[in-house]
């Protein structure tokens, strides 16, 4: 794929799966529904050959956002897939770890720091706070319980 | 099969940071490995949300002592990415020099440690001895041997004194002679060949699957280098080679880092030459950052450092994500350690140059109380910097 029209190519192929597209210089941010996440991630990782740089979770008043940042190294650009979970009491979404092995740790981290449950994760255990005293739960959420 | 487990860590005399591995072995052979991190996590990302952008740069500089340029540089790239802020040319060259000097001292530190891990202590002493002039160069430029405090949104904090450029070039020439000696010692030594070749192989496919970065990925045939892929600062203006190997073993990772030292010297020389001609400001005056989100990255010595900053238009981030290269390189142990003898496990674990401070984004909070010893050290450091500048 030519690195110059890579974003156009992606937008054309995934136009029914993504919305709220924000295009900046070498950056493409877009929203994905949880049920379409696997299709989009599979296209980015397997078809385009993108690398998962990392994923970022944050809580807003609307819900909990998970932003997967995929790097397209030949073009030096980023494709950022945003999933918004509206149910804050029981945040649940699909894990991409079965598709991208490199997502295992970051999803485990988001699981413990944000309380998101990733369905289909091969090892849903704490990564960083496993040895912390009992009571430290979801430390980065609003109204965090410590 | 008779399975046994060997715990390494969390505090182990051979490892310089807190880390915990469990090797599952059958006799002498490692059949599986379990990794446990979280011994140093102290909530850096949360602290950053309580700081202004300028303070955040100082904060991330203290995530790791070795990557004390990479983190602030990726952080300012992320903030600049929000508003597509350009920086002055002179600042671009200075940023590049600092970044490459960091690569030289980090690679020399790793080469020394790797030598020490396999019992080649002469190499350790050489590498650390010749790392010292690099720290002196930092001191000449920034006044500090570590935590240089050079990065600012829109440029750099300090200019390079034009009178210091001949001295910097001289130190660089002397260093290159010593590096040639180290390079020959590594490439020609039959003991190193037998100890490192075909040990801890990370296949090309495993590097892709685990999303490995930096020398770990390049030694396995992946052509990934932020300096080439998304050239920022002065990297798009200067000539250097991307070193890539195919075997993925510890030897390739070793030689790759040695060769990258020469590329870094080449980059520094070009930038110092440019600084003689390029005049002008070193920072653009940035008064505010708009609401939005930005991604910043930099090719640290260990690979891509990634920062994501989101802001609501105030002077502080509402989310600051930090991902260090070791965070994605450490899980590759699950591919590279399987099937090797226990004796090779340690050098394989060391081969990605793991940094646990970066991985867990720790931050050490110093006691704010009066500390006379600290003040004396500060005074001594300033006196030494002045002495270096005068000579």
Interface residues (C-beta under 8 A of the other chain):
Chain A: X24 X25 X26 X27 X29 X51 X52 X53 X54 X56 X58 X67 X69 X71 X73 X74 X75 X76 X77 X78 X80 X100 X101 X102 X103 X104 X105 X106 X126 X127 X128 X129 X130 X131 X132 X139 X140
Chain B: X36 X37 X38 X39 X41 X43 X45 X46 X81 X84 X208 X209 X210 X211 X212 X213 X223 X224 X226 X229 X230 X231 X293 X295 X297 X304 X306 X308 X310 X318 X319 X321 X323 X327 X328 X331 X360
